[in-house]
Amino acid sequence: MISVMTISEARKNITSLEGVMNYDDTISITNHGKEVFALMRWDTYECIQETLEILSDPELSKSLSLGIQQIREDKTIDFDSFMEKLSCTP
């Protein structure tokens, strides 16, 4: 959810925001009515950064697309079956 807060309000409330913001919350901080900052939890920021890294890397992006396609086509295997295929026993 996006909420709006002036820069003055953010300055006054910054220390209490950690306890009230959830993973999907963002605060649009404005100065004279213009959006100047987006405030979010650090774990949310890290997820966004990781997603951007994957999408900007052609090889990783291709692997992600292939994985999504395999899930949609129900071409997945469970973890135990995967580990069995990795074992070198005849």
Long-range contacts (C-beta under 8 A, 24 or more apart in sequence): 1-25, 1-26, 2-26, 2-27, 2-28, 3-27, 3-28, 4-28, 4-30, 5-29, 5-30, 5-39, 6-30, 6-31, 7-31, 7-36, 7-37, 10-37, 10-39
